[in-house]
Amino acid sequence: MQEVRLVFLGFGNVGKALAKLLLKKESELKDKFQLGFKVTGIATGRHGQAVNPDGIDLAFALETDDYSKLGRIAVGDARDFIAKAQGDVLFENSPVNYETGQPAVDHLRWALEHGMHAITANKGPVVHAYRELSGIARQAGRRFLFESTVMDGAPIFSLFRGALPGANLISFKGVLNSTTNMILTRMEDGACFESAVRYCQEIGIAETDPSGDIDGWDAAVKVSALATVLMETPLKPSQVDRTGIREISLESVQQAKAQGKRWKLVCSLEKDGARVHARVHPELVGTDSPLYGATGTTSIVQFQTDVLGLLSVVEADPGPHTTAYGLFADFLTAMGKTS
Amino acid sequence: MQEVRLVFLGFGNVGKALAKLLLKKESELKDKFQLGFKVTGIATGRHGQAVNPDGIDLAFALETDDYSKLGRIAVGDARDFIAKAQGDVLFENSPVNYETGQPAVDHLRWALEHGMHAITANKGPVVHAYRELSGIARQAGRRFLFESTVMDGAPIFSLFRGALPGANLISFKGVLNSTTNMILTRMEDGACFESAVRYCQEIGIAETDPSGDIDGWDAAVKVSALATVLMETPLKPSQVDRTGIREISLESVQQAKAQGKRWKLVCSLEKDGARVHARVHPELVGTDSPLYGATGTTSIVQFQTDVLGLLSVVEADPGPHTTAYGLFADFLTAMGKTS
């Protein structure tokens, strides 16, 4: 039985969902994978941080806001926290920064430098520091993993790493932003744009300022991450040819519906020699397209490779628990528990 | 650079497609995976067999029917062939036997006993000897792999092995038989049942006696394989509650079409404690179901696990080359080239 020391940097919805999943799977991890774990550090934005080499009571951590009761060792900033938590695995879940990827990039680098596996659900570091962090991880014999950054827990990066060995991605098409997809679905059901946005805010999938989703930035960041990792072609979100859904009127949605079609905010990537064409644009799709069936918060990717016909992956009902599963899957991958 | 000795038992459409894929990927295997290969044995049903420890000229083997020109060593039966070919990997592609899985089960066992990895596209051994062959493989430190048996090269078994670690399959639904799906699609376009069957025979996806597909046996075997491997519950095709598509009239297909629905031969599996409910039945599906969009030869699976929302995998345009890719992916997996 191996005992792994886990460290949480960020303990919001996703971090807490991961903690719950780990507790739920605790005995299964022992029985199936001979893996035990203890949590030696939890850092939050709001409630401070706790470090305890003997292991923090995770169930209690899910309930309390008083981190002084959880920790045993005093720590300073994030760098000091990572050093003193002395973990084997860092789960990095700080807020995303589309422009620079910071401070997540630093957190992950420090973790790798301390001999930890670095796992994140944060898209920023993938887009801004994939090569750097992968390089450090390789040299340290550790892993930098980020399955949850695109379509949360659904296997995308692990698909190409493990399930499609020797396959080369030629092109990609998909619906990757749940918020805009839900807005369009609500408009099909007759809601106006503003009321559809409000609905998404109410169910917790849109921010107070929803422009990151609506203007296609979130989709563009995901497209950049896919190009950077799966096509080995670094691409910044600003290099993506991007149009959001602001110009799609209720009338146009209803007109499409009458013709048996649907508007989708379609992400696409195409490899053309050393160059990559990346695009986020609204498209009309018909019932003959697998994209048609992806409504509400459902996401879909379609991969064209050099070895198979069109291969699609569809994920329904995402949430913090499915993002948490992506982190959990990365954890098992880092521990060598895949085959 | 590692040089791997490959042996082909069965060299029909799929075996030949695999040989072509290996030749196409030869330099990529060297560059990316530090893997070289030579083919030390090819056995066919019609043209005899060839064994050559120095390596058979694979490009020439794809063109000639004169196997005396390929081999260097005389061999007797299949067992003798496997022994003398002295390979590291056996690609078993003999014709499927739904009742017993033989002779493929013997071929794979002999290969494992000779220290080879055993890879097959043949469903018979998975349904009839999964535990036995997996056990022998484990003891020998080798792999028994069969990705191509369900949805050919699309990742299904590898998904749970590698990309969804720690996930438990609760239930499954899908369209797994291309022939019946194509027949139903042709009937939607107005063809009668008999003419739709003839079309499938013409394009090479239905046998002269198409009853294995039409009566749901092929689908039932695939469902059994999924239950046996992914739910660790051995299940024989005869235990699947099975109805084929013979009773679906052209009128009923057209009536469904008028209502915006489609008939699909739906496979399903549900885990209920230690028991598994397995079913192959025609079902009417609407545009709200991801199954609706899977027309013609497209296959789809939908997985309900304990960690994600509904996860679907859709594969379009299957053929011998995609089955060959499944074998190729298994080869890389056996060589430890996944991560």
Chai-1 contact restraints between the chains, C-beta under 6 A:
chainA,res_idxA,chainB,res_idxB,connection_type,confidence,min_distance_angstrom,max_distance_angstrom,comment,restraint_id
A,G153,B,L308,contact,1.0,0.0,6.0,A-B,restraint_1
A,A154,B,L311,contact,1.0,0.0,6.0,A-B,restraint_2
A,P155,B,A163,contact,1.0,0.0,6.0,A-B,restraint_3
A,P155,B,L164,contact,1.0,0.0,6.0,A-B,restraint_4
A,S158,B,A163,contact,1.0,0.0,6.0,A-B,restraint_5
A,L159,B,A163,contact,1.0,0.0,6.0,A-B,restraint_6
A,R161,B,S339,contact,1.0,0.0,6.0,A-B,restraint_7
A,G162,B,G162,contact,1.0,0.0,6.0,A-B,restraint_8
A,G162,B,A163,contact,1.0,0.0,6.0,A-B,restraint_9
A,G162,B,T338,contact,1.0,0.0,6.0,A-B,restraint_10
A,A163,B,P155,contact,1.0,0.0,6.0,A-B,restraint_11
A,A163,B,S158,contact,1.0,0.0,6.0,A-B,restraint_12
A,A163,B,L159,contact,1.0,0.0,6.0,A-B,restraint_13
A,A163,B,G162,contact,1.0,0.0,6.0,A-B,restraint_14
A,A163,B,A163,contact,1.0,0.0,6.0,A-B,restraint_15
A,L164,B,P155,contact,1.0,0.0,6.0,A-B,restraint_16
A,P165,B,A329,contact,1.0,0.0,6.0,A-B,restraint_17
A,P165,B,L332,contact,1.0,0.0,6.0,A-B,restraint_18
A,P165,B,K337,contact,1.0,0.0,6.0,A-B,restraint_19
A,P165,B,T338,contact,1.0,0.0,6.0,A-B,restraint_20
A,G166,B,L332,contact,1.0,0.0,6.0,A-B,restraint_21
A,T287,B,T287,contact,1.0,0.0,6.0,A-B,restraint_22
A,P290,B,G293,contact,1.0,0.0,6.0,A-B,restraint_23
A,P290,B,V314,contact,1.0,0.0,6.0,A-B,restraint_24
A,G293,B,P290,contact,1.0,0.0,6.0,A-B,restraint_25
A,G293,B,G293,contact,1.0,0.0,6.0,A-B,restraint_26
A,V307,B,Y325,contact,1.0,0.0,6.0,A-B,restraint_27
A,L308,B,G153,contact,1.0,0.0,6.0,A-B,restraint_28
A,L308,B,T322,contact,1.0,0.0,6.0,A-B,restraint_29
A,L308,B,Y325,contact,1.0,0.0,6.0,A-B,restraint_30
A,G309,B,A316,contact,1.0,0.0,6.0,A-B,restraint_31
A,G309,B,D317,contact,1.0,0.0,6.0,A-B,restraint_32
A,L310,B,A316,contact,1.0,0.0,6.0,A-B,restraint_33
A,L311,B,A154,contact,1.0,0.0,6.0,A-B,restraint_34
A,L311,B,E315,contact,1.0,0.0,6.0,A-B,restraint_35
A,S312,B,V314,contact,1.0,0.0,6.0,A-B,restraint_36
A,V313,B,V313,contact,1.0,0.0,6.0,A-B,restraint_37
A,V314,B,P290,contact,1.0,0.0,6.0,A-B,restraint_38
A,V314,B,S312,contact,1.0,0.0,6.0,A-B,restraint_39
A,E315,B,L311,contact,1.0,0.0,6.0,A-B,restraint_40
A,A316,B,G309,contact,1.0,0.0,6.0,A-B,restraint_41
A,A316,B,L310,contact,1.0,0.0,6.0,A-B,restraint_42
A,D317,B,G309,contact,1.0,0.0,6.0,A-B,restraint_43
A,T322,B,L308,contact,1.0,0.0,6.0,A-B,restraint_44
A,Y325,B,V307,contact,1.0,0.0,6.0,A-B,restraint_45
A,Y325,B,L308,contact,1.0,0.0,6.0,A-B,restraint_46
A,A329,B,P165,contact,1.0,0.0,6.0,A-B,restraint_47
A,L332,B,P165,contact,1.0,0.0,6.0,A-B,restraint_48
A,L332,B,G166,contact,1.0,0.0,6.0,A-B,restraint_49
A,K337,B,P165,contact,1.0,0.0,6.0,A-B,restraint_50
A,T338,B,G162,contact,1.0,0.0,6.0,A-B,restraint_51
A,T338,B,P165,contact,1.0,0.0,6.0,A-B,restraint_52
A,S339,B,R161,contact,1.0,0.0,6.0,A-B,restraint_53
